């Protein structure tokens, strides 16, 4: 599950607005608005929620669940360390 706070934080980390996230996920802007207006866990159609989570993952956001390992516990988001583009050799 993802919370509305995690969704907003993920967008902030990526520096994108609701319209950009909607485009990345293939859902409408009102869908993103409804999801972010939820209290606590995001509610909505499972397919739409899955699309949003997948889009955030592809963009480099890692969602940290309630019981996921973390120094202080709780939920959160973080950017994964960027990997070099395929075919690039820095050695």
C-alpha positions, 0 to 999 in steps of 0.5 A: 500500500501507499499513503497519500503523503508518500505519493506527494513526497515521491512527486516532490523528490522527482520534481514533478507535478500531478499532471506529469505523474498522471502521464507517467502512470497513464491515468487521469489528473483527477485520479491522482488528485483523488488518490492524494486527497485520501486520508492515510492509505490511498484508495482507488481502483487497484489497476490505477493504484498499481499503475501509479506505484509502477510509474514511481518505481520506474522513475526511481522512487522506492516506497518504504512500507510500514514494517520495512527496515528503516532506522526509525521505522514508519513509512517513507520514500527515497530515491534509489541510487542511479545506475549508469545507462546501459552500454556505458563503461566508466572504467 
